[in-house]
Amino acid sequence: MQKTLTMTLDEQADQGLHGVIGRGKIGQFIERLVRPHVTEAGLEASYQALAADEQSDLEAAEWPQGVGSDVARLLG
């Protein structure tokens, strides 16, 4: 079952969608972009990919340390 969605877009974004994607194809385009992020299967695949990304884990672990030193520098 399909549902209708009403969206408000910046005029430039709207013109870009019509120019690049084409009238009548925007709904399908947005659905393809959104679906992996909001469906259970898509979320599970995203979490699995994130868990397998060791570089992302390293960056996430370093982030709080960097913020702490930035705050110390601002307050010091």
C-alpha positions as CSV (number, residue, x, y, z in Angstrom):
1,M,0.0,0.0,0.0
2,Q,1.3,3.4,-0.9
3,K,0.8,6.6,1.1
4,T,1.0,10.2,0.0
5,L,3.6,12.4,1.7
6,T,3.5,16.2,1.6
7,M,6.9,17.8,2.0
8,T,8.2,21.4,2.2
9,L,11.4,22.0,0.3
10,D,13.6,24.9,-0.4
11,E,12.8,26.2,-3.9
12,Q,16.4,25.4,-5.1
13,A,16.1,21.8,-3.9
14,D,12.7,21.5,-5.6
15,Q,14.1,22.8,-8.9
16,G,17.1,20.5,-8.5
17,L,14.9,17.4,-8.0
18,H,12.7,18.3,-11.0
19,G,15.8,19.0,-13.1
20,V,17.9,16.0,-12.2
21,I,15.3,13.3,-11.2
22,G,12.4,14.4,-13.4
23,R,8.7,15.0,-12.7
24,G,6.9,11.9,-11.7
25,K,10.0,10.1,-10.5
26,I,10.8,12.1,-7.3
27,G,8.7,9.8,-5.0
28,Q,10.5,6.7,-6.1
29,F,13.9,8.5,-5.8
30,I,13.1,9.6,-2.2
31,E,11.8,6.2,-1.3
32,R,15.0,4.5,-2.5
33,L,17.1,6.9,-0.4
34,V,15.0,6.6,2.8
35,R,14.0,2.9,2.8
36,P,17.4,1.5,4.0
37,H,17.4,3.9,6.9
38,V,13.9,3.3,8.3
39,T,13.0,-0.3,7.6
40,E,14.0,-3.0,10.0
41,A,16.1,-4.9,7.5
42,G,17.8,-1.7,6.4
43,L,18.6,-0.7,10.0
44,E,20.0,-4.1,10.7
45,A,22.3,-4.0,7.7
46,S,23.4,-0.5,8.6
47,Y,24.2,-1.6,12.2
48,Q,26.1,-4.6,10.9
49,A,28.1,-2.4,8.5
50,L,28.9,0.0,11.3
51,A,30.0,-2.8,13.7
52,A,32.3,-4.1,11.0
53,D,33.9,-0.6,10.4
54,E,36.9,-0.7,12.7
55,Q,38.1,2.8,11.6
56,S,34.8,4.2,12.7
57,D,35.2,2.6,16.1
58,L,38.6,4.1,16.5
59,E,37.4,7.6,15.5
60,A,34.4,7.3,17.9
61,A,36.8,6.3,20.7
62,E,39.1,9.3,20.0
63,W,36.3,11.9,19.8
64,P,35.6,12.3,23.5
65,Q,39.3,12.7,24.2
66,G,39.6,15.5,21.6
67,V,36.5,17.3,22.9
68,G,38.0,17.1,26.5
69,S,41.3,18.7,25.4
70,D,39.4,21.4,23.4
71,V,37.3,22.3,26.4
72,A,40.4,22.4,28.7
73,R,42.1,24.7,26.2
74,L,39.1,27.0,26.1
75,L,38.8,27.1,29.9
76,G,42.6,27.2,30.5
